[in-house]
Amino acid sequence: MKYRLESAGKVFEIDVDVTDAGCVLRAPDGQSHLVQLLEHADGSQRAITPWGDIELVSARRGAELWVDTPGRRLTARVERARPSGVGAGNGGAAGALRAPMAGKLLRLDVQLGQAVKAGQALAVIEAMKMENELLAPLDGVVVELGPAAPCPIDKGTLVVRIEPR
């Protein structure tokens, strides 16, 4: 998934692939870096990065992200650079929104027959202790729903099918 990250007045586009080993981050320069997040019982996290291990506490509200590390608070605005249903990785017809990764389908935010707009949040999948919003790839009407939330979900499973209007 491609994300647009804005911090300290600078904007970066970063590709993130969730794998069994962790999150692979690809920066604009093309270099890939593996980052693993381990959650402690108190909700804090340990990020295992190529630059060392970092203890952190993070929170997110919408696109705003806060991360507290020892001696420093980082803030950023993080958004998908394109809806998750767009592009070659989605498989199937333009209106088929499929799980981009294996994880847990936490919730569906739409119902059969509901009208949706491109970019509208439709569902949330948790993977690697991170919540990933699935966004509508186009304007239309929900004509099919996949599994009922909450439940485990495999990569490529149909979550929502939208018929264009």
C-alpha positions in Angstrom: 0.0 0.0 0.0 1.3 3.5 -0.8 1.1 6.1 2.0 1.7 9.8 1.9 3.4 11.0 5.0 3.7 14.7 5.9 5.9 15.7 8.8 7.7 19.0 9.6 6.5 20.5 6.4 7.9 17.7 4.2 5.9 15.2 2.2 7.1 11.6 1.5 5.4 8.8 -0.3 6.2 5.4 1.2 5.2 1.9 0.0 4.3 -0.5 2.9 4.0 -4.3 2.4 2.9 -6.3 5.3 4.6 -9.7 5.4 4.9 -12.6 7.9 8.3 -11.1 8.9 7.0 -7.6 9.5 6.4 -4.4 7.5 8.7 -3.8 4.5 9.0 0.0 4.0 10.2 1.2 0.6 11.2 4.8 0.6 11.2 7.1 -2.4 14.9 6.3 -3.0 13.9 2.7 -3.6 15.6 1.2 -0.6 13.6 -1.4 1.4 13.7 -1.6 5.2 12.1 -4.3 7.4 10.4 -3.0 10.5 8.7 -5.2 13.1 6.3 -4.0 15.8 6.0 -5.9 19.0 3.3 -4.9 21.5 3.8 -5.0 25.2 1.0 -5.8 27.7 0.8 -2.1 28.7 0.0 -1.1 25.0 3.5 0.3 24.4 5.4 -1.1 21.5 9.0 -2.0 20.5 9.9 -1.2 16.9 12.7 -3.4 15.6 14.4 -1.4 12.8 17.6 -1.5 10.8 18.6 1.5 12.9 18.1 -0.2 16.3 15.3 -1.1 18.6 13.0 1.8 19.7 10.5 1.7 22.6 7.5 3.8 21.6 3.9 4.6 22.4 1.7 5.6 19.4 -1.8 6.9 18.8 -3.7 7.7 15.7 -6.9 9.8 15.1 -7.9 9.8 11.5 -4.8 10.8 9.5 -3.0 12.3 12.5 -0.3 10.1 14.0 1.6 10.7 17.3 4.6 8.6 18.4 6.4 9.1 21.7 9.9 7.7 21.8 12.4 8.2 24.6 13.1 12.0 24.7 11.1 12.9 21.6 7.5 13.2 20.3 7.0 12.8 16.6 3.8 13.9 14.8 2.8 13.3 11.2 -0.2 13.2 8.9 -0.5 9.8 7.2 -2.9 9.1 4.3 -3.3 6.5 1.6 -1.8 7.8 -1.6 -4.6 6.0 -3.5 -7.6 4.0 -2.3 -6.8 0.4 -1.4 -9.2 -0.9 -4.1 -7.4 0.7 -6.9 -4.5 -0.8 -8.8 -3.2 -4.1 -10.0 -3.0 -5.7 -6.5 -6.7 -5.8 -6.0 -7.7 -8.5 -8.4 -11.1 -8.9 -10.0 -13.4 -6.2 -11.3 -13.1 -2.5 -10.5 -15.8 -2.6 -7.8 -14.4 -5.7 -6.0 -12.6 -4.7 -2.8 -10.4 -7.5 -1.6 -8.3 -7.9 1.5 -4.8 -6.6 0.7 -3.3 -8.8 3.5 -4.2 -11.6 5.8 -5.3 -10.5 9.3 -8.5 -9.9 11.2 -11.5 -8.2 9.7 -12.4 -5.9 12.6 -15.5 -4.2 11.2 -17.5 -3.4 8.1 -18.7 0.2 7.9 -21.3 -0.4 5.1 -24.5 -2.4 4.5 -26.0 -4.0 1.4 -27.7 -1.4 -0.8 -25.8 1.5 0.7 -24.5 4.2 -1.7 -20.8 4.9 -1.2 -18.3 7.5 -2.6 -14.8 6.9 -3.9 -12.4 7.1 -1.0 -15.0 6.4 1.7 -13.9 4.0 4.5 -15.7 0.6 4.1 -13.9 -1.8 6.4 -11.0 -2.2 8.8 -8.5 -5.0 8.8 -5.9 -5.5 11.6 -2.6 -7.0 10.7 0.7 -6.8 12.6 -1.1 -4.8 15.4 -1.9 -2.0 12.8 -5.4 -1.1 11.6 -5.7 -0.7 7.9 -8.8 1.1 6.5 -10.1 -0.3 3.2 -11.5 2.5 1.0 -14.1 2.5 -1.8 -12.3 2.4 -5.2 -15.3 4.2 -6.9 -18.7 5.7 -6.4 -21.5 3.2 -6.4 -23.8 0.9 -4.4 -22.8 -2.0 -2.2 -24.1 -5.2 -3.9 -22.2 -7.9 -2.0 -20.5 -8.3 1.4 -17.8 -10.8 2.2 -17.4 -12.4 5.7 -19.1 -10.9 8.7 -16.8 -9.0 11.1 -15.0 -9.7 13.4 -13.3 -12.7 11.8 -9.9 -13.9 10.4 -9.5 -13.0 6.8 -7.1 -14.2 4.1 -5.3 -12.0 1.6 -7.5 -11.7 -1.6 -10.8 -12.5 0.2 -13.7 -10.4 -1.1 -14.7 -7.8 1.5 -17.1 -5.6 -0.4 -18.3 -5.5 -4.0 -19.6 -2.2 -5.4 -21.6 -1.7 -8.5 -20.8 1.6 -10.2 -23.5 4.2 -10.6 
